[in-house]
Amino acid sequence: MTETLPRPTHIWVYDFAASAEDIPAHSVLYNQGLSIPSDQTSEHARTGRQLGREIATELIGKIQDMGLLAEHGGPGTKPQINDIEIRGYLISYSEGSTAERVSIGLGAGSSELKAAVEGFQMTAQGLRKLGSGETQAESGKTPGMAIGLVSMLATHNPAGLIISTGLKVYGEESGRDTVEGRAKQIGKEIAEVLSKRFKQEGWIE
């Protein structure tokens, strides 16, 4: 999108999905064959949901700090015209072939966690996808992973996806301190990308 978007009244941030059934039909990742890790336990599933909630909460706080009105979105949320909707998804990487190592959610074999994020604007015709860009891999992290994820899952150009730099999760405990730490890091990375976009739109200085 090249036109300037009107400043939204609300930015709705939804809990980051940690399971395939939580991906909405308007997402580029919908029906792309994402599977849940085969070694996922109930504890991993619970941790994934908690992490998804924590990331959304962290991101909402960061957006509010920018001077914009951000709130949690949910099943009953009805965005108004020009409102922005932000959806996120937790993607796990595990050892194995390229075709098998990407799944949604957490599993015992996960060696790296990334967050994919999409932005949508509510229009009179419904939600439309917004281009947002990608974060840059730093500190020796592998930039090719983000490119691989996009090309593998998307059937068209996913301009609205933000791929966060990866977080190593292999061998870590799923305690609350660890979950909060991951959430803050992912939320910060995404907020930095969004801040640049918001400035381009003239919503913030």
C-alpha atoms as a printed R data frame, in Angstrom:
    type eleno elety resid chain resno       x       y      z
1   ATOM     1    CA   MET     A     1   0.000   0.000  0.000
2   ATOM     2    CA   THR     A     2   1.347   3.395 -0.926
3   ATOM     3    CA   GLU     A     3  -1.487   5.708  0.143
4   ATOM     4    CA   THR     A     4  -1.488   7.337  3.562
5   ATOM     5    CA   LEU     A     5  -3.850   5.565  5.921
6   ATOM     6    CA   PRO     A     6  -6.127   7.546  8.245
7   ATOM     7    CA   ARG     A     7  -5.199   7.372 11.918
8   ATOM     8    CA   PRO     A     8  -7.217   4.534 13.468
9   ATOM     9    CA   THR     A     9  -9.483   5.036 16.445
10  ATOM    10    CA   HIS     A    10  -8.475   1.619 17.754
11  ATOM    11    CA   ILE     A    11  -5.697  -0.863 17.111
12  ATOM    12    CA   TRP     A    12  -6.917  -4.311 18.069
13  ATOM    13    CA   VAL     A    13  -4.192  -6.791 19.024
14  ATOM    14    CA   TYR     A    14  -5.205 -10.438 19.283
15  ATOM    15    CA   ASP     A    15  -3.496 -13.143 21.306
16  ATOM    16    CA   PHE     A    16  -0.806 -14.716 19.156
17  ATOM    17    CA   ALA     A    17  -2.060 -18.041 17.848
18  ATOM    18    CA   ALA     A    18  -0.238 -21.146 19.012
19  ATOM    19    CA   SER     A    19  -2.371 -23.676 17.145
20  ATOM    20    CA   ALA     A    20  -3.531 -24.052 13.545
21  ATOM    21    CA   GLU     A    21  -7.214 -23.816 14.439
22  ATOM    22    CA   ASP     A    22  -6.652 -20.300 15.801
23  ATOM    23    CA   ILE     A    23  -5.505 -18.931 12.424
24  ATOM    24    CA   PRO     A    24  -8.319 -16.768 10.963
25  ATOM    25    CA   ALA     A    25  -9.574 -17.391  7.428
26  ATOM    26    CA   HIS     A    26  -8.316 -13.988  6.206
27  ATOM    27    CA   SER     A    27  -4.700 -14.791  7.156
28  ATOM    28    CA   VAL     A    28  -2.125 -15.635  4.485
29  ATOM    29    CA   LEU     A    29  -1.182 -18.594  6.696
30  ATOM    30    CA   TYR     A    30  -4.714 -20.030  6.692
31  ATOM    31    CA   ASN     A    31  -4.973 -23.506  5.181
32  ATOM    32    CA   GLN     A    32  -1.241 -23.606  4.404
33  ATOM    33    CA   GLY     A    33  -0.688 -26.999  5.971
34  ATOM    34    CA   LEU     A    34   0.796 -25.784  9.242
35  ATOM    35    CA   SER     A    35   0.802 -28.642 11.705
36  ATOM    36    CA   ILE     A    36   1.069 -28.810 15.470
37  ATOM    37    CA   PRO     A    37   4.380 -30.334 16.641
38  ATOM    38    CA   SER     A    38   3.953 -34.100 16.921
39  ATOM    39    CA   ASP     A    39   5.723 -34.103 20.288
40  ATOM    40    CA   GLN     A    40   3.643 -31.289 21.763
41  ATOM    41    CA   THR     A    41   2.425 -32.012 25.284
42  ATOM    42    CA   SER     A    42  -0.410 -30.368 27.199
43  ATOM    43    CA   GLU     A    43   2.261 -28.333 29.008
44  ATOM    44    CA   HIS     A    44   3.690 -27.087 25.707
45  ATOM    45    CA   ALA     A    45   0.198 -26.166 24.512
46  ATOM    46    CA   ARG     A    46  -0.486 -24.296 27.739
47  ATOM    47    CA   THR     A    47   2.854 -22.482 27.498
48  ATOM    48    CA   GLY     A    48   2.142 -21.541 23.881
49  ATOM    49    CA   ARG     A    49  -1.217 -20.018 24.775
50  ATOM    50    CA   GLN     A    50   0.341 -18.165 27.699
51  ATOM    51    CA   LEU     A    51   3.148 -16.862 25.486
52  ATOM    52    CA   GLY     A    52   0.651 -15.746 22.852
53  ATOM    53    CA   ARG     A    53  -1.296 -13.813 25.474
54  ATOM    54    CA   GLU     A    54   1.850 -12.275 26.967
55  ATOM    55    CA   ILE     A    55   3.124 -11.096 23.570
56  ATOM    56    CA   ALA     A    56  -0.202  -9.426 22.773
57  ATOM    57    CA   THR     A    57  -0.234  -7.726 26.180
58  ATOM    58    CA   GLU     A    58   3.352  -6.525 25.754
59  ATOM    59    CA   LEU     A    59   2.660  -5.233 22.254
60  ATOM    60    CA   ILE     A    60  -0.469  -3.394 23.392
61  ATOM    61    CA   GLY     A    61   1.574  -1.607 26.051
62  ATOM    62    CA   LYS     A    62   4.237  -0.617 23.528
63  ATOM    63    CA   ILE     A    63   1.645   0.769 21.109
64  ATOM    64    CA   GLN     A    64  -0.067   2.701 23.905
65  ATOM    65    CA   ASP     A    65   3.330   4.189 24.801
66  ATOM    66    CA   MET     A    66   3.439   5.557 21.247
67  ATOM    67    CA   GLY     A    67   0.251   7.517 21.945
68  ATOM    68    CA   LEU     A    68  -2.167   5.260 20.067
69  ATOM    69    CA   LEU     A    69  -5.215   3.514 21.494
70  ATOM    70    CA   ALA     A    70  -4.570  -0.234 21.511
71  ATOM    71    CA   GLU     A    71  -6.710  -2.909 23.120
72  ATOM    72    CA   HIS     A    72  -7.031  -6.681 23.239
73  ATOM    73    CA   GLY     A    73  -9.154  -8.104 20.452
74  ATOM    74    CA   GLY     A    74 -11.266 -11.213 20.868
75  ATOM    75    CA   PRO     A    75 -14.110 -13.233 19.315
76  ATOM    76    CA   GLY     A    76 -16.636 -10.491 20.087
77  ATOM    77    CA   THR     A    77 -14.538  -7.584 18.792
78  ATOM    78    CA   LYS     A    78 -16.130  -5.593 15.959
79  ATOM    79    CA   PRO     A    79 -13.571  -3.221 14.433
80  ATOM    80    CA   GLN     A    80 -14.944   0.031 13.046
81  ATOM    81    CA   ILE     A    81 -13.977   1.603  9.710
82  ATOM    82    CA   ASN     A    82 -10.231   2.444  9.630
83  ATOM    83    CA   ASP     A    83  -9.489   0.443 12.783
84  ATOM    84    CA   ILE     A    84  -6.359  -1.713 12.560
85  ATOM    85    CA   GLU     A    85  -6.246  -5.389 13.462
86  ATOM    86    CA   ILE     A    86  -2.941  -7.062 14.358
87  ATOM    87    CA   ARG     A    87  -2.721 -10.854 14.303
88  ATOM    88    CA   GLY     A    88   0.296 -12.906 15.293
89  ATOM    89    CA   TYR     A    89   1.314 -16.553 15.100
90  ATOM    90    CA   LEU     A    90   3.972 -18.557 16.937
91  ATOM    91    CA   ILE     A    91   6.034 -20.611 14.493
92  ATOM    92    CA   SER     A    92   8.384 -23.368 15.679
93  ATOM    93    CA   TYR     A    93  11.382 -24.819 13.904
94  ATOM    94    CA   SER     A    94  12.698 -28.269 14.671
95  ATOM    95    CA   GLU     A    95  15.416 -30.488 13.219
96  ATOM    96    CA   GLY     A    96  14.664 -32.323  9.991
97  ATOM    97    CA   SER     A    97  14.006 -31.585  6.358
98  ATOM    98    CA   THR     A    98  12.818 -28.152  5.221
99  ATOM    99    CA   ALA     A    99   9.388 -29.536  4.418
100 ATOM   100    CA   GLU     A   100   8.895 -30.988  7.887
101 ATOM   101    CA   ARG     A   101  10.537 -28.626 10.319
102 ATOM   102    CA   VAL     A   102   7.983 -25.764 10.404
103 ATOM   103    CA   SER     A   103   4.895 -26.012 12.584
104 ATOM   104    CA   ILE     A   104   2.699 -23.774 14.682
105 ATOM   105    CA   GLY     A   105   3.001 -23.872 18.459
106 ATOM   106    CA   LEU     A   106   5.593 -25.395 20.742
107 ATOM   107    CA   GLY     A   107   6.950 -28.916 20.951
108 ATOM   108    CA   ALA     A   108   9.732 -30.742 22.761
109 ATOM   109    CA   GLY     A   109  11.842 -30.745 19.598
110 ATOM   110    CA   SER     A   110  11.543 -27.025 18.930
111 ATOM   111    CA   SER     A   111  14.952 -25.408 18.554
112 ATOM   112    CA   GLU     A   112  13.818 -21.946 17.524
113 ATOM   113    CA   LEU     A   113  10.655 -19.852 17.848
114 ATOM   114    CA   LYS     A   114   9.625 -17.049 15.516
115 ATOM   115    CA   ALA     A   115   6.554 -14.833 15.428
116 ATOM   116    CA   ALA     A   116   4.769 -13.997 12.188
117 ATOM   117    CA   VAL     A   117   2.578 -10.892 12.317
118 ATOM   118    CA   GLU     A   118  -0.048  -9.536  9.943
119 ATOM   119    CA   GLY     A   119  -1.797  -6.177  9.902
120 ATOM   120    CA   PHE     A   120  -5.278  -5.464  8.522
121 ATOM   121    CA   GLN     A   121  -7.384  -2.337  8.060
122 ATOM   122    CA   MET     A   122 -11.161  -2.435  8.419
123 ATOM   123    CA   THR     A   123 -12.870  -0.964  5.362
124 ATOM   124    CA   ALA     A   124 -16.487  -0.729  4.241
125 ATOM   125    CA   GLN     A   125 -15.841  -3.928  2.274
126 ATOM   126    CA   GLY     A   126 -14.265  -5.739  5.209
127 ATOM   127    CA   LEU     A   127 -10.683  -6.353  6.340
128 ATOM   128    CA   ARG     A   128  -7.875  -5.702  3.898
129 ATOM   129    CA   LYS     A   129  -4.279  -6.723  4.343
130 ATOM   130    CA   LEU     A   130  -1.588  -4.105  4.917
131 ATOM   131    CA   GLY     A   131   2.072  -4.263  3.948
132 ATOM   132    CA   SER     A   132   4.348  -3.934  6.952
133 ATOM   133    CA   GLY     A   133   7.863  -5.162  6.145
134 ATOM   134    CA   GLU     A   134  10.194  -7.493  8.013
135 ATOM   135    CA   THR     A   135  12.573  -7.219 10.926
136 ATOM   136    CA   GLN     A   136  16.265  -7.621 10.181
137 ATOM   137    CA   ALA     A   137  18.179 -10.531 11.624
138 ATOM   138    CA   GLU     A   138  21.043  -9.424 13.858
139 ATOM   139    CA   SER     A   139  23.754 -10.784 16.127
140 ATOM   140    CA   GLY     A   140  24.530 -13.793 13.992
141 ATOM   141    CA   LYS     A   141  20.925 -14.904 13.655
142 ATOM   142    CA   THR     A   142  19.962 -16.492 10.378
143 ATOM   143    CA   PRO     A   143  18.088 -14.111  8.040
144 ATOM   144    CA   GLY     A   144  17.369 -16.895  5.567
145 ATOM   145    CA   MET     A   145  14.936 -18.521  7.962
146 ATOM   146    CA   ALA     A   146  12.404 -15.706  7.573
147 ATOM   147    CA   ILE     A   147  12.658 -15.777  3.790
148 ATOM   148    CA   GLY     A   148  12.254 -19.544  3.802
149 ATOM   149    CA   LEU     A   149   9.137 -19.369  5.947
150 ATOM   150    CA   VAL     A   150   7.493 -16.827  3.676
151 ATOM   151    CA   SER     A   151   8.243 -18.667  0.448
152 ATOM   152    CA   MET     A   152   7.220 -22.015  1.915
153 ATOM   153    CA   LEU     A   153   3.887 -20.989  3.418
154 ATOM   154    CA   ALA     A   154   2.592 -18.166  1.237
155 ATOM   155    CA   THR     A   155   0.715 -18.668 -2.002
156 ATOM   156    CA   HIS     A   156   1.054 -14.968 -2.830
157 ATOM   157    CA   ASN     A   157   3.237 -12.082 -1.707
158 ATOM   158    CA   PRO     A   158   2.657 -11.766  2.070
159 ATOM   159    CA   ALA     A   159   3.519  -8.078  2.266
160 ATOM   160    CA   GLY     A   160   1.860  -7.744  5.651
161 ATOM   161    CA   LEU     A   161   4.029 -10.312  7.393
162 ATOM   162    CA   ILE     A   162   6.601  -9.253  9.947
163 ATOM   163    CA   ILE     A   163   8.944 -12.098 10.827
164 ATOM   164    CA   SER     A   164  10.617 -11.540 14.167
165 ATOM   165    CA   THR     A   165  14.163 -12.695 14.791
166 ATOM   166    CA   GLY     A   166  14.243 -16.150 16.323
167 ATOM   167    CA   LEU     A   167  14.277 -17.126 19.951
168 ATOM   168    CA   LYS     A   168  16.074 -20.280 20.998
169 ATOM   169    CA   VAL     A   169  13.740 -22.465 23.060
170 ATOM   170    CA   TYR     A   170  15.467 -25.836 23.022
171 ATOM   171    CA   GLY     A   171  16.178 -27.116 26.517
172 ATOM   172    CA   GLU     A   172  14.514 -24.190 28.285
173 ATOM   173    CA   GLU     A   173  12.025 -24.575 31.072
174 ATOM   174    CA   SER     A   174   8.517 -23.238 30.522
175 ATOM   175    CA   GLY     A   175   8.322 -21.288 33.768
176 ATOM   176    CA   ARG     A   176   6.570 -17.938 33.960
177 ATOM   177    CA   ASP     A   177   9.768 -15.889 34.086
178 ATOM   178    CA   THR     A   178  10.979 -17.511 30.873
179 ATOM   179    CA   VAL     A   179   7.643 -16.972 29.136
180 ATOM   180    CA   GLU     A   180   7.541 -13.319 30.137
181 ATOM   181    CA   GLY     A   181  11.106 -12.834 28.941
182 ATOM   182    CA   ARG     A   182  10.310 -14.311 25.536
183 ATOM   183    CA   ALA     A   183   7.136 -12.245 25.261
184 ATOM   184    CA   LYS     A   184   8.943  -8.996 26.056
185 ATOM   185    CA   GLN     A   185  11.646  -9.679 23.471
186 ATOM   186    CA   ILE     A   186   9.199 -10.581 20.702
187 ATOM   187    CA   GLY     A   187   6.884  -7.688 21.613
188 ATOM   188    CA   LYS     A   188   9.779  -5.222 21.536
189 ATOM   189    CA   GLU     A   189  10.975  -6.392 18.115
190 ATOM   190    CA   ILE     A   190   7.503  -6.155 16.592
191 ATOM   191    CA   ALA     A   191   6.835  -2.765 18.208
192 ATOM   192    CA   GLU     A   192  10.034  -1.361 16.682
193 ATOM   193    CA   VAL     A   193   8.848  -2.346 13.204
194 ATOM   194    CA   LEU     A   194   5.354  -1.004 13.809
195 ATOM   195    CA   SER     A   195   6.743   2.271 15.147
196 ATOM   196    CA   LYS     A   196   8.535   2.884 11.837
197 ATOM   197    CA   ARG     A   197   5.336   2.175  9.919
198 ATOM   198    CA   PHE     A   198   3.234   4.411 12.181
199 ATOM   199    CA   LYS     A   199   5.697   7.257 11.639
200 ATOM   200    CA   GLN     A   200   5.506   6.778  7.887
201 ATOM   201    CA   GLU     A   201   1.729   7.070  8.128
202 ATOM   202    CA   GLY     A   202   1.998  10.227 10.206
203 ATOM   203    CA   TRP     A   203   0.196   8.707 13.190
204 ATOM   204    CA   ILE     A   204   3.091   9.427 15.554
205 ATOM   205    CA   GLU     A   205   6.131  11.709 15.502
